[in-house]
């Protein structure tokens, strides 16, 4: 599974859909001045001011949600509404009816499909399927508080959650289908038409914004045995609200680690760096720690008996190994900033900072080299570390291994990638 790829996929699909989004006329679609192989500027008058590589207003609002979750590491309906309202009050893109109405208060009723494709970022702050479905329902009810929209978002949320465990989308649809009898007819129609021409099928179901029509078209696309790029192209060529269908399909396809996103589409998405940085921030801060004993047992085997594990100093400082890459010979350790470590200036004491860095280099050196000891440390303290940070992240990488000498590069950062200290450790192999 790949939550990150799922979210990136939904943004990529929206960027790609911009070119032909909300073009409905069949003759115009078949003669549209776009290159279906790549990204395009919008050809619809509804996207004034948008350019090639931009999001539609759906992608923009999904980015608002990702920003909120990145800042808060959780979802609260009232707090998000205030955040969203502040963003939308100065928003220059297209404002759909439900968004305009919701500026005056939550609970606006809408049956548009687009809300279903914006839910992927909520995976980042949901530890269970139940919590995810609750968060999706709360999010949906702000601007799409109708029975149809709440059930449709729940359907695709459940499908998205289960796609973390299985890539068999037809099987997953079959599994959850009985839970949503109101969609039985549309699911059956999509299954019956899955071998038919995509343009004709989506147009027959209805290419407009509503769930009535859009739901069946989305299921149809999910059932296609084609590449991500081919499915997105089929979707865009059918016109109408291609972004709503595409984002919903893309977040589910993207959960499969084998799904290949067109590299050109990703690179030319204007907000790629922003999306990537927000994801990196939240994924690091919410990532579950590795089991230290299990990691050492798996890598060291019988050699594990030579050491006292977990290292007492590691436990005293409440360190957690977040990432270990045996190929890159790198490690990321998460450490709380405790009051007992502060000096009279209420910043982390210098010796403690050295100890924190040693608690990244030490475990890494044990996993990637024979028994070794620290011979020299060259450090630079760049910014004061205060309790306001709550946690710091220590990255260590084996930069050089020459005969018995090992050189490790170490950085201390916060979740926003700000650097607070750096060091070079020189260790010596003693075996």
For each residue, the residues with C-beta under 8 A, 3 or more apart:
1: 163 164 165 255 256 257
2: 5 6 254 255 256 257
3: 6 7 120 123 124 164 255 283
4: 7 8 279 283
5: 2 8 9 254 255 257 259 261
6: 2 3 9 10 120 123 160 163 251 252 254 255
7: 3 4 10 11 66 120 121 123 124 251 254 275 279
8: 4 5 11 12 254 261 266 275 276 279
9: 5 6 12 13 228 250 251 253 254 259 261
10: 6 7 13 14 59 62 117 118 120 247 248 250 251 254
11: 7 8 14 15 55 59 62 63 269 271 275
12: 8 9 15 16 250 261 262 265 266 269
13: 9 10 16 17 117 232 235 243 246 247 249 250
14: 10 11 17 18 55 56 58 59 62 117 243 246 247
15: 11 12 18 39 53 54 55 59 265 268 269 270
16: 12 13 19 39 232 236 246 265
17: 13 14 20 21 56 232 235 236 242 243 246 247
18: 14 15 21 39 40 41 42 47 50 52 54 55 56 243
19: 16 32 34 39 40 41 42 43 52 236
20: 17 23 29 32 34 40 43 44 236 237 239 242
21: 17 18 42 44 46 47 56 241 242 243
22: 44 46 47 239 240 241
23: 20 28 29 32 43 44 239 240
24: 28 29 207 208 239 240
25: 28 29 239
26: 29 30 203 239
27: 30 31
28: 23 24 25 31 32
29: 20 23 24 25 26 32 237 238 239
30: 26 27
31: 27 28
32: 19 20 23 28 29 43
33: 43
34: 19 20 40 43
35: 38 40
36: 233 236 237
37: 233
38: 35 264 265 268
39: 15 16 18 19 52 53 264 265 268 269
40: 18 19 20 34 35 43 52
41: 18 19 50 51 52
42: 18 19 21 46 47 50 54 56
43: 19 20 23 32 33 34 40
44: 20 21 22 23 47
45: 48
46: 21 22 42 94
47: 18 21 22 42 44 50 56 93 94
48: 45
49: 92 93
50: 18 41 42 47 54 56 93
51: 41 54 270
52: 18 19 39 40 41 268
53: 15 39 268 269 270
54: 15 18 42 50 51 270
55: 11 14 15 18 58 59 60 62 63 270 271
56: 14 17 18 21 42 47 50 59 60 93 94 243
57: 60 61 91 93 94 95 96 99
58: 14 55 61 62 114 117 118 243 244 247
59: 10 11 14 15 55 56 62 63 243 247 271
60: 55 56 57 63 64 91 93
61: 57 58 64 65 84 88 99 118
62: 10 11 14 55 58 59 65 66 117 118 120 121 247
63: 11 55 59 60 66 67 271 274 275
64: 60 61 67 68 83 84 87 88
65: 61 62 68 69 80 84 118 121 122 139
66: 7 62 63 69 70 121 124 275 278 279 282
67: 63 64 70 71 83 278
68: 64 65 71 72 75 79 80 83 84
69: 65 66 72 73 74 75 121 122 124 125 282
70: 66 67 73 124 278 279 281 282
71: 67 68
72: 68 69 75 76 79 125
73: 69 70 125 282 285 286
74: 69 125
75: 68 69 72 80 122 125 126 135 138 139
76: 72 79 80
77: 80 81 106 138 139 141 142
78: 81 82
79: 68 72 76 82 83
80: 65 68 75 76 77 83 84 139 142
81: 77 78 84 85 102 106 142
82: 78 79 85 86
83: 64 67 68 79 80 86 87
84: 61 64 65 68 80 81 87 88 142
85: 81 82 88 89 102 103
86: 82 83 89 90
87: 64 83 84 90 91
88: 61 64 84 85 91 95 99 102 103
89: 85 86 103
90: 86 87
91: 57 60 87 88 95
92: 49
93: 47 49 50 56 57 60
94: 46 47 56 57
95: 57 88 91 99 100
96: 57 99 100 112 114
97: 100 101 110
98: 101 102 108 109 110 112 143 144
99: 57 61 88 95 96 102 103 143
100: 95 96 97 103
101: 97 98 104 108
102: 81 85 88 98 99 105 106 107 108 142 143
103: 85 88 89 99 100
104: 101
105: 102 108
106: 77 81 102 141 142 143 145
107: 102 141 142 145
108: 98 101 102 105 142 143 144 145
109: 98 144 145 146 149
110: 97 98 115 143 144 145 146 149
111: 144 146 148 149 210 211 212
112: 96 98 115 144 149 209 210 211 241 244
113: 116 117 152 209 210 211 214 215 218 241 244 245 248
114: 58 96 117 118 209 241 243 244 247
115: 110 112 118 119 139 140 143 144 149 152 153
116: 113 119 149 152 153 155 156 211 218 244 247 248
117: 10 13 14 58 62 113 114 120 156 243 244 245 246 247 248 250 251
118: 10 58 61 62 65 114 115 121 139 247
119: 115 116 122 136 139 140 153 156 157 160 251
120: 3 6 7 10 62 117 123 160 251
121: 7 62 65 66 69 118 124
122: 65 69 75 119 125 126 132 135 136 139 157
123: 3 6 7 120 126 132 160 161
124: 3 7 66 69 70 121 279 282 283 286
125: 69 72 73 74 75 122 135 282 286
126: 75 122 123 129 131 132 135
127: 131
128: 131 132
129: 126 132 133 158 161 162
130: 133 134
131: 126 127 128 134 135
132: 122 123 126 128 129 135 136 157 161
133: 129 130 136 137 154 157 158 161
134: 130 131 137 138
135: 75 122 125 126 131 132 138 139
136: 119 122 132 133 139 140 153 154 157
137: 133 134 140 141 150 153 154
138: 75 77 134 135 141 142
139: 65 75 77 80 115 118 119 122 135 136 142 153
140: 115 119 136 137 143 144 145 149 150 153
141: 77 106 107 137 138 144 145 150
142: 77 80 81 84 102 106 107 108 138 139 145
143: 98 99 102 106 108 110 115 140
144: 98 108 109 110 111 112 115 140 141 149 150 153
145: 106 107 108 109 110 140 141 142 149 150
146: 109 110 111 149 150
147: 150 151
148: 111 151 152 182 211 212
149: 109 110 111 112 115 116 140 144 145 146 152 153 211
150: 137 140 141 144 145 146 147 153 154
151: 147 148 154 155 180 182 183
152: 113 115 116 148 149 155 156 183 211 215
153: 115 116 119 136 137 139 140 144 149 150 156 157
154: 133 136 137 150 151 157 158 180
155: 116 151 152 158 159 176 179 180 183
156: 116 117 119 152 153 159 160 218 248 252
157: 119 122 132 133 136 153 154 160 161
158: 129 133 154 155 161 162 176 179
159: 155 156 162 163 169 172 173 176 252
160: 6 119 120 123 156 157 163 164 251 252 255
161: 123 129 132 133 157 158 164
162: 129 158 159 165 166 172 175 176
163: 1 6 159 160 166 167 169 172 252 255 256
164: 1 3 160 161 255
165: 1 162
166: 162 163 171 172
167: 163 255 256 258
168: 171 172
169: 159 163 172 173 222 223 252 253
170: 173 174 223
171: 166 168 174 175
172: 159 162 163 166 168 169 175 176
173: 159 169 170 176 177 187 219 222 223
174: 170 171 177
175: 162 171 172
176: 155 158 159 162 172 173 179 180
177: 173 174 180 183 184 187
178: 181
179: 155 158 176
180: 151 154 155 176 177 183 184
181: 178 184
182: 148 151
183: 151 152 155 177 180 186 187 215
184: 177 180 181 187 188
185: 188 189
186: 183 189 190 205 215 216 219
187: 173 177 183 184 190 191 216 219
188: 184 185 191 192
189: 185 186 192 193 205 216
190: 186 187 193 194 205 216 217 219 220 223
191: 187 188 194 219 223
192: 188 189
193: 189 190 196 201 204 205 220
194: 190 191 220 223 224
195:
196: 193 200 201
197: 200 201
198: 201 202 220 221 224 234 235 237 238
199: 202 203 234 237 238
200: 196 197 203 204
201: 193 196 197 198 204 205 217 220
202: 198 199 205 207 217 220 221 234 235 238 240 245
203: 26 199 200 206 207 238 239
204: 193 200 201
205: 186 189 190 193 201 202 213 214 216 217 220
206: 203 210 212 213 214 216 217 240
207: 24 202 203 213 214 217 238 239 240 241 242
208: 24 213 214 240 241
209: 112 113 114 214 240 241 244
210: 111 112 113 206 213 214
211: 111 112 113 116 148 149 152 214 215
212: 111 148 206 215
213: 205 206 207 208 210 216 217
214: 113 205 206 207 208 209 210 211 217 218 241 244 245
215: 113 152 183 186 211 212 218 219
216: 186 187 189 190 205 206 213 219 220
217: 190 201 202 205 206 207 213 214 220 221 238 245
218: 113 116 156 214 215 221 222 245 248 249
219: 173 186 187 190 191 215 216 222 223
220: 190 193 194 198 201 202 205 216 217 223 224
221: 198 202 217 218 224 231 234 235 245 249
222: 169 173 218 219 249 252 253
223: 169 170 173 190 191 194 219 220
224: 194 198 220 221 230 231 234
225:
226: 230 231 234
227: 230 231 260
228: 9 231 232 250 253 254 259 260 261 262
229: 232 233 260 262 265
230: 224 226 227 233 234
231: 221 224 226 227 228 234 235 249 253
232: 13 16 17 228 229 235 236 246 249 250
233: 36 37 229 230 236 237
234: 198 199 202 221 224 226 230 231 237 238
235: 13 17 198 202 221 231 232 238 242 245 246 249
236: 16 17 19 20 36 232 233 239 242 246
237: 20 29 36 198 199 233 234
238: 29 198 199 202 203 207 217 234 235 242
239: 20 22 23 24 25 26 29 203 207 236 242
240: 22 23 24 202 206 207 208 209
241: 21 22 112 113 114 207 208 209 214 244 245
242: 17 20 21 207 235 236 238 239 245 246
243: 13 14 17 18 21 56 58 59 114 117 246 247
244: 58 112 113 114 116 117 209 214 241 247 248
245: 113 117 202 214 217 218 221 235 241 242 248 249
246: 13 14 16 17 117 232 235 236 242 243 249 250
247: 10 13 14 17 58 59 62 114 116 117 118 243 244 250 251
248: 10 113 116 117 156 218 244 245 251 252
249: 13 218 221 222 231 232 235 245 246 252 253
250: 9 10 12 13 117 228 232 246 247 253 254
251: 6 7 9 10 117 119 120 160 247 248 254 255
252: 6 156 159 160 163 169 222 248 249 255
253: 9 169 222 228 231 249 250 256 259
254: 2 5 6 7 8 9 10 228 250 251 259 261
255: 1 2 3 5 6 160 163 164 167 251 252 259
256: 1 2 163 167 253 259
257: 1 2 5
258: 167
259: 5 9 228 253 254 255 256
260: 227 228 229
261: 5 8 9 12 228 254 265 266
262: 12 228 229 265 266
263: 266 267
264: 38 39 267 268
265: 12 15 16 38 39 229 261 262 268 269
266: 8 12 261 262 263 269 272
267: 263 264 272
268: 15 38 39 52 53 264 265
269: 11 12 15 39 53 265 266 272 275
270: 15 51 53 54 55
271: 11 55 59 63 274 275
272: 266 267 269 275 276
273: 276 277
274: 63 271 277 278
275: 7 8 11 63 66 269 271 272 278 279
276: 8 272 273 279 280
277: 273 274 280 281 417
278: 66 67 70 274 275 281 282
279: 4 7 8 66 70 124 275 276 282 283
280: 276 277 283 284 417
281: 70 277 278 284 285 415 416 417
282: 66 69 70 73 124 125 278 279 285 286
283: 3 4 124 279 280 286 287
284: 280 281 287 322 332 393 415
285: 73 281 282 391 415
286: 73 124 125 282 283
287: 283 284 322 323
288:
289: 292 320 321 322 334
290: 294 295 320 321 322 323 324
291: 294 295
292: 289 295 296 309 310 314 321 363
293: 296 297 309 310
294: 290 291 297 298
295: 290 291 292 298 299 321 324 367
296: 292 293 299 300 304 307 309 363 366 367
297: 293 294 300 301 304
298: 294 295
299: 295 296 326 367
300: 296 297 303 304 307 366 367
301: 297 304
302: 305
303: 300 306 307
304: 296 297 300 301 307 309
305: 302
306: 303 371
307: 296 300 303 304 311 366
308: 311 312
309: 292 293 296 304
310: 292 293 314 315
311: 307 308 314 315 359 362 363
312: 308 315 316
313: 316 317 355 358 359 362
314: 292 310 311 317 319 359 362 363
315: 310 311 312 318 319
316: 312 313
317: 313 314 335 355 356 359
318: 315 335 336 338
319: 314 315 333 334 335 356 359 360
320: 289 290 333 334 335
321: 289 290 292 295 324 331 332 333 363
322: 284 287 289 290 332 333 334 393
323: 287 290 330 331 332
324: 290 295 321 330 331 332 364 367
325: 328 329 330 331
326: 299 329 367 368
327:
328: 325 397
329: 325 326 364 368 397 398
330: 323 324 325 364 395 396 397 398
331: 321 323 324 325 360 363 364 367 395 396 397
332: 284 321 322 323 324 360 393 394 395
333: 319 320 321 322 356 359 360 363 393 394 395 396
334: 289 319 320 322 391 392 393 394
335: 317 318 319 320 356 359 391 392 393 394
336: 318 390 391
337: 341 348 385 386 387 389 390 391 392
338: 318 341 342 387
339: 342 387
340:
341: 337 338 348 349 352
342: 338 339 345 346 347 348 349 387
343: 346 347 348 349 350
344:
345: 342 384
346: 342 343 386 387
347: 342 343 384 385 386
348: 337 341 342 343 352 353 356 384 385 386
349: 341 342 343 352 353
350: 343 353 354 381
351: 354 355
352: 341 348 349 355 356
353: 348 349 350 356 357 379 381 385 412 421
354: 350 351 357 358 377 379 423
355: 313 317 351 352 358 359
356: 317 319 333 335 348 352 353 359 360 392 394 412
357: 353 354 360 361 377 379 394 396 410 412 421 423 425
358: 313 354 355 361 362 374 377 425
359: 311 313 314 317 319 333 335 355 356 362 363 394
360: 319 331 332 333 356 357 363 364 394 395 396 410
361: 357 358 364 365 374 396 408 410 425 427
362: 311 313 314 358 359 365 366
363: 292 296 311 314 321 331 333 359 360 366 367
364: 324 329 330 331 360 361 367 368 396 397 398 408
365: 361 362 368 369 372 398 406 408 427
366: 296 300 307 362 363 369 371
367: 295 296 299 300 324 326 331 363 364
368: 326 329 364 365 398
369: 365 366 372 398 401 406 427 429
370: 429 430 431
371: 306 366 429 430 431
372: 365 369 406 427 428 429 430 431
373: 427 428 430
374: 358 361 377 425 426 427
375: 426 427 428
376: 425 426
377: 354 357 358 374 423 424 425 426
378: 423 424 426
379: 353 354 357 421 422 423 424
380: 421 422 423
381: 350 353 420 421
382: 419 420 421 422
383: 418 419 420 421
384: 345 347 348 420
385: 337 347 348 353 389 392 412 420 421
386: 337 346 347 348 389
387: 337 338 339 342 346 390
388:
389: 337 385 386 392 414
390: 336 337 387
391: 285 334 335 336 337 414 415
392: 334 335 337 356 385 389 412 413 414 420
393: 284 322 332 333 334 335 412 413 414 415
394: 332 333 334 335 356 357 359 360 410 411 412
395: 330 331 332 333 360 410 411 413
396: 330 331 333 357 360 361 364 408 409 410 425
397: 328 329 330 331 364 408 409
398: 329 330 364 365 368 369 401 406 407 408
399: 407 408 409 424
400: 405 406 407
401: 369 398 405 406 407
402: 405 407
403:
404: 428 429
405: 400 401 402 426 427 428 429
406: 365 369 372 398 400 401 426 427 428 429
407: 398 399 400 401 402 424 425 426 427
408: 361 364 365 396 397 398 399 424 425 427
409: 396 397 399 422 423 424
410: 357 360 361 394 395 396 422 423 424 425
411: 394 395 419 421 422
412: 353 356 357 385 392 393 394 419 420 421 422
413: 392 393 395 416 417 418 419 420
414: 389 391 392 393 417 418 420
415: 281 284 285 391 393
416: 281 413
417: 277 280 281 413 414
418: 383 413 414
419: 382 383 411 412 413 422
420: 381 382 383 384 385 392 412 413 414
421: 353 357 379 380 381 382 383 385 411 412
422: 379 380 382 409 410 411 412 419
423: 354 357 377 378 379 380 409 410
424: 377 378 379 399 407 408 409 410
425: 357 358 361 374 376 377 396 407 408 410
426: 374 375 376 377 378 405 406 407
427: 361 365 369 372 373 374 375 405 406 407 408
428: 372 373 375 404 405 406
429: 369 370 371 372 404 405 406
430: 370 371 372 373
431: 370 371 372
